[in-house]
């Protein structure tokens, strides 16, 4: 019995010793694996940084990161080594996410990430107080963060063809320098109040949305000179549109308009109008032009057509209507 007990004790001791040794070996193997992974990560980051540096060009005194048609679904943290960059131009890279460290690039003037697969905009973007252009068209963005209102230098905002954006945060009206906005081909059913409260807005494209009407308050965008509203569902124009004295380009093709407000005859700055493909009530034929060049201009701008339509509409009603009386006349395109 004593010999059996000694053998069992020896076996247990040996087993324990081997288990300790195996555990230590496993720990060493794990440490070695982690060390190799860290080395690989360092090597990959160095390689990525070297590749990124090759994409930096200097144009017009700006350091620009330009990547076209290369796959960069994510951006590595080593990009922070290029904190001096003033422009990002990343197109067709399959980028899925704007990194949260974007807020540390305080020198950025232009952030152009058009034609990627971005689904959201991080709130850290509001830290870019020097940013003048934010170009995010042709992505998959669904909402716009209110923090963009902190980009106090922003002059140009493009969110076209994201297809799912339906509103803008009201805080964006704080962007006093913002003059150019492209929101075409999204899901807007009304002009956002933020836009109506931007007195310095000059250029707006909301074509290809689901707008059914324009608000009376549209006249508050008093500096607007270009307004694109093609391919919507607009069925009437407010009489207040006649108060937009700086408007020079107005595109309303492919809507559901049945008339043109008489007050539009007094919009003397209008140089280009387009009312094509609307179910207008009156059929207007313009007098023949003396030469082909005049005919092409007449077809393109539609100014003559607009004035004749208003004139015929007023004749039909038997009165010289003002913008503030009766229902507005309609307009049709050739």
C-alpha positions as CSV (number, residue, x, y, z in Angstrom):
1,X,0.0,0.0,0.0
2,X,2.8,2.4,0.9
3,X,4.6,1.7,-2.5
4,X,1.3,2.4,-4.3
5,X,0.8,5.7,-2.5
6,X,4.4,6.7,-3.3
7,X,3.8,5.9,-7.0
8,X,0.6,7.9,-7.1
9,X,2.2,10.8,-5.4
10,X,5.1,10.8,-7.9
11,X,2.7,10.6,-10.8
12,X,0.6,13.5,-9.5
13,X,3.8,15.6,-9.0
14,X,5.0,14.8,-12.5
15,X,1.6,15.6,-14.0
16,X,1.4,18.9,-12.2
17,X,4.9,19.7,-13.4
18,X,4.0,19.0,-17.0
19,X,0.8,21.0,-16.7
20,X,2.8,24.0,-15.4
21,X,5.3,23.6,-18.2
22,X,2.6,23.3,-20.9
23,X,0.9,26.4,-19.5
24,X,4.1,28.3,-19.6
25,X,4.8,27.1,-23.1
26,X,1.3,28.2,-24.2
27,X,1.7,31.6,-22.6
28,X,5.0,32.0,-24.4
29,X,3.4,31.0,-27.7
30,X,0.6,33.4,-27.1
31,X,3.0,36.2,-26.3
32,X,5.0,35.4,-29.4
33,X,1.8,35.3,-31.5
34,X,0.7,38.7,-30.1
35,X,4.2,40.1,-30.7
36,X,4.1,38.9,-34.3
37,X,0.6,40.4,-34.7
38,X,1.9,43.7,-33.4
39,X,4.8,43.6,-35.7
40,X,2.5,42.8,-38.6
41,X,0.2,45.7,-37.6
42,X,3.2,48.0,-37.4
43,X,4.4,46.8,-40.8
44,X,0.9,47.2,-42.3
45,X,0.6,50.7,-40.9
46,X,4.0,51.7,-42.2
47,X,3.1,50.3,-45.6
48,X,-0.3,52.0,-45.5
49,X,1.3,55.3,-44.5
50,X,3.9,55.0,-47.3
51,X,1.0,54.3,-49.8
52,X,-1.0,57.3,-48.5
53,X,2.0,59.6,-48.7
54,X,2.3,58.6,-52.4
55,X,-1.2,59.9,-52.9
56,X,-0.5,63.4,-51.5
57,X,0.0,66.1,-54.0
58,X,0.5,69.8,-53.6
59,X,-1.6,72.1,-55.8
60,X,-2.2,75.8,-55.4
61,X,-0.3,75.8,-52.1
62,X,-2.5,73.0,-50.6
63,X,-1.6,69.5,-49.5
64,X,-4.2,67.2,-51.1
65,X,-4.8,63.5,-50.5
66,X,-6.2,62.2,-53.8
67,X,-7.3,58.6,-54.2
68,X,-9.3,57.4,-57.2
69,X,-10.8,54.0,-57.8
70,X,-8.7,52.1,-55.2
71,X,-10.3,50.0,-52.4
72,X,-10.1,51.7,-49.0
73,X,-13.1,50.5,-47.1
74,X,-11.7,52.0,-44.0
75,X,-9.0,54.6,-43.4
76,X,-6.1,53.6,-41.1
77,X,-5.2,55.6,-38.0
78,X,-1.8,56.2,-39.4
79,X,-3.5,58.8,-41.6
80,X,-3.1,61.0,-38.5
81,X,0.6,61.3,-39.4
82,X,-0.7,63.5,-42.3
83,X,-2.5,65.9,-40.0
84,X,-1.4,68.8,-42.2
85,X,-3.7,67.8,-45.1
86,X,-6.0,70.6,-46.3
87,X,-8.0,68.5,-48.8
88,X,-9.3,64.9,-49.0
89,X,-10.4,63.8,-52.4
90,X,-11.4,60.1,-52.2
91,X,-13.6,58.9,-55.0
92,X,-14.9,55.4,-55.8
93,X,-12.8,53.8,-53.0
94,X,-15.8,51.8,-51.5
95,X,-15.2,53.8,-48.3
96,X,-17.9,52.7,-45.8
97,X,-17.2,55.0,-42.8
98,X,-15.8,58.4,-42.1
99,X,-13.3,57.9,-39.2
100,X,-14.1,59.5,-35.9
101,X,-10.6,61.0,-35.9
102,X,-11.6,63.2,-38.8
103,X,-12.2,66.0,-36.2
104,X,-8.4,66.2,-35.6
105,X,-7.8,67.5,-39.1
106,X,-8.2,71.1,-38.2
107,X,-6.5,72.3,-41.4
108,X,-9.1,70.7,-43.7
109,X,-10.6,73.1,-46.2
110,X,-12.2,70.6,-48.6
111,X,-13.6,67.1,-47.7
112,X,-14.6,65.4,-50.8
113,X,-15.8,61.8,-50.3
114,X,-18.2,61.6,-53.2
115,X,-19.1,58.3,-54.9
116,X,-18.4,55.9,-52.0
117,X,-20.5,53.7,-49.7
118,X,-20.7,56.0,-46.6
119,X,-23.8,55.4,-44.5
120,X,-23.4,58.0,-41.8
121,X,-21.5,61.2,-40.9
122,X,-19.8,61.3,-37.5
123,X,-20.6,64.2,-35.1
124,X,-16.8,64.9,-34.9
125,X,-17.1,66.5,-38.3
126,X,-18.3,69.6,-36.4
127,X,-14.8,70.2,-35.2
128,X,-13.7,71.2,-38.7
129,X,-14.1,74.9,-38.2
130,X,-11.9,75.7,-41.3
131,X,-13.9,73.4,-43.6
132,X,-15.3,75.3,-46.7
133,X,-16.6,72.4,-48.8
134,X,-18.2,69.2,-47.7
135,X,-19.0,67.0,-50.7
136,X,-20.7,63.7,-49.9
137,X,-22.8,63.0,-53.0
138,X,-23.4,59.5,-54.3
139,X,-23.2,57.7,-51.0
140,X,-25.8,56.0,-48.7
141,X,-26.2,58.6,-46.0
142,X,-29.6,58.6,-44.3
143,X,-29.4,61.6,-42.0
144,X,-27.4,64.8,-41.5
145,X,-25.9,65.4,-38.0
146,X,-26.6,68.8,-36.4
147,X,-22.9,69.1,-35.5
148,X,-22.3,70.2,-39.1
149,X,-23.7,73.6,-38.0
150,X,-20.4,74.0,-36.1
151,X,-18.5,74.1,-39.4
152,X,-18.7,77.9,-39.4
153,X,-16.6,78.4,-42.5
154,X,-18.7,76.1,-44.7
155,X,-19.6,77.5,-48.1
156,X,-20.6,74.5,-50.1
157,X,-22.6,71.4,-49.0
158,X,-23.4,68.6,-51.5
159,X,-25.5,65.6,-50.5
160,X,-27.0,64.6,-53.9
161,X,-28.0,61.1,-54.7
162,X,-27.9,59.6,-51.3
163,X,-31.5,58.7,-51.9
164,X,-32.6,58.5,-48.3
165,X,-32.1,61.9,-46.8
166,X,-35.5,63.5,-46.0
167,X,-34.7,66.5,-43.7
168,X,-32.0,68.8,-42.5
169,X,-31.4,69.8,-38.8
170,X,-32.7,73.3,-38.2
171,X,-29.3,74.2,-36.7
172,X,-27.8,74.4,-40.2
173,X,-29.4,77.8,-40.6
174,X,-26.5,79.0,-38.4
175,X,-24.1,78.5,-41.3
176,X,-23.9,82.1,-42.4
177,X,-21.4,81.5,-45.2
178,X,-23.2,78.6,-46.8
179,X,-24.2,79.7,-50.3
180,X,-24.3,76.4,-52.4
181,X,-26.4,73.3,-51.5
182,X,-27.1,70.3,-53.6
183,X,-29.8,67.9,-52.3
184,X,-31.0,66.4,-55.5
185,X,-32.3,62.8,-55.7
186,X,-33.2,62.2,-52.1
187,X,-36.5,61.9,-50.2
188,X,-37.5,65.4,-49.3
189,X,-41.2,66.1,-49.3
190,X,-40.8,69.8,-48.3
191,X,-38.1,72.4,-48.3
192,X,-36.4,72.2,-44.9
193,X,-36.9,75.2,-42.6
194,X,-33.1,75.4,-42.3
195,X,-32.9,76.5,-45.9
196,X,-35.6,79.1,-45.6
197,X,-33.6,80.6,-42.8
198,X,-30.4,80.9,-44.8
199,X,-30.5,84.5,-46.2
200,X,-27.1,84.1,-47.9
201,X,-28.0,80.9,-49.8
202,X,-27.4,81.6,-53.5
203,X,-27.6,78.2,-55.3
204,X,-30.0,75.3,-54.4
205,X,-30.7,72.0,-56.2
206,X,-33.6,69.9,-54.9
207,X,-34.4,68.1,-58.1
208,X,-35.5,64.5,-58.0
209,X,-37.2,64.6,-54.6
210,X,-40.9,64.4,-53.6
211,X,-41.8,68.1,-53.2
212,X,-45.5,68.8,-53.7
213,X,-45.4,72.5,-53.1
214,X,-43.2,75.5,-52.3
215,X,-43.9,77.4,-49.0
216,X,-44.9,81.0,-49.0
217,X,-41.8,81.6,-47.0
218,X,-39.6,80.8,-50.0
219,X,-39.3,84.6,-50.5
220,X,-37.0,84.7,-47.4
221,X,-34.2,83.2,-49.5
222,X,-33.7,86.6,-50.9
223,X,-30.2,86.1,-52.2
224,X,-31.0,82.9,-54.1
225,X,-30.1,83.2,-57.8
226,X,-30.3,79.6,-58.9
227,X,-33.1,77.1,-58.0
228,X,-33.4,73.6,-59.5
229,X,-36.6,71.8,-58.8
230,X,-36.9,69.4,-61.7
231,X,-38.5,66.0,-61.4
232,X,-40.7,66.7,-58.3
233,X,-44.5,66.6,-57.8
234,X,-45.0,70.4,-57.4
235,X,-48.6,71.3,-58.4
236,X,-48.6,75.1,-57.8
237,X,-46.3,78.0,-57.2
238,X,-46.8,80.5,-54.3
239,X,-47.4,84.1,-55.3
240,X,-44.5,85.1,-53.0
241,X,-42.1,83.6,-55.6
242,X,-42.5,86.9,-57.4
243,X,-40.6,88.6,-54.5
244,X,-37.4,86.6,-55.3
245,X,-35.9,89.5,-57.2
246,X,-32.4,88.0,-57.5
247,X,-33.6,84.7,-59.0
248,X,-32.0,84.3,-62.4
249,X,-32.4,80.5,-63.0
250,X,-35.5,78.5,-62.2
251,X,-36.0,74.9,-63.4
252,X,-39.4,73.3,-62.9
253,X,-39.5,70.7,-65.6
254,X,-41.2,67.4,-65.0
255,X,-43.6,68.5,-62.2
256,X,-47.4,68.8,-62.0
257,X,-47.9,72.5,-62.5
258,X,-51.1,73.7,-64.1
259,X,-50.2,77.4,-64.0
260,X,-47.7,80.2,-63.7
261,X,-48.3,83.0,-61.2
262,X,-48.9,86.4,-63.0
263,X,-46.4,88.0,-60.6
264,X,-43.6,86.2,-62.3
265,X,-43.8,88.7,-65.2
266,X,-42.2,91.2,-62.9
267,X,-39.2,89.0,-62.1
268,X,-36.9,91.0,-64.3
269,X,-33.7,89.2,-63.4
270,X,-34.9,85.8,-64.6
271,X,-32.7,84.7,-67.5
272,X,-33.4,80.9,-67.7
273,X,-36.7,79.2,-66.9
274,X,-37.8,75.7,-67.8
275,X,-41.4,74.5,-67.4
276,X,-41.2,71.5,-69.7
277,X,-43.3,68.4,-69.1
278,X,-45.9,70.0,-66.9
279,X,-49.7,69.5,-67.4
280,X,-50.3,73.2,-68.1
281,X,-53.8,74.2,-68.9
282,X,-53.1,76.6,-71.8
283,X,-51.4,75.7,-75.1
284,X,-49.1,78.5,-76.2
285,X,-47.5,78.8,-79.6
286,X,-44.7,81.3,-79.9
287,X,-44.4,83.4,-83.0
288,X,-41.8,82.1,-85.5
289,X,-38.3,83.4,-85.1
290,X,-36.3,85.1,-87.9
291,X,-33.4,82.7,-87.6
292,X,-32.4,79.4,-86.2
293,X,-30.2,80.9,-83.5
294,X,-33.1,82.9,-82.0
295,X,-35.3,79.8,-82.2
296,X,-32.8,77.7,-80.2
297,X,-32.5,80.4,-77.6
298,X,-36.2,80.7,-77.3
299,X,-36.6,77.0,-76.9
300,X,-33.8,76.8,-74.3
301,X,-34.7,79.7,-72.0
302,X,-38.5,79.8,-72.2
303,X,-38.6,83.5,-71.1
304,X,-40.7,84.5,-74.0
305,X,-43.0,81.5,-73.5
306,X,-43.4,82.4,-69.9
307,X,-44.5,86.0,-70.6
308,X,-46.8,85.0,-73.4
309,X,-48.4,82.3,-71.2
310,X,-49.0,84.8,-68.4
311,X,-50.4,87.3,-71.0
312,X,-52.8,84.8,-72.5
313,X,-53.9,83.6,-69.1
314,X,-54.7,87.1,-68.0
315,X,-56.7,87.6,-71.2
316,X,-58.6,84.5,-70.5
317,X,-59.6,85.7,-67.1
318,X,-60.5,89.1,-68.5
319,X,-58.5,91.0,-66.0
320,X,-55.0,92.3,-65.3
321,X,-54.3,90.3,-62.3
322,X,-51.7,91.2,-59.7
323,X,-49.8,88.8,-57.6
324,X,-52.1,89.3,-54.7
325,X,-55.4,88.6,-56.3
326,X,-57.1,85.5,-57.6
327,X,-55.5,82.2,-58.4
328,X,-52.2,82.2,-60.3
329,X,-52.1,81.4,-64.0
330,X,-50.4,78.4,-65.3
331,X,-47.6,77.6,-67.7
332,X,-46.8,75.0,-70.3
333,X,-43.6,74.2,-72.2
334,X,-43.1,73.4,-75.8
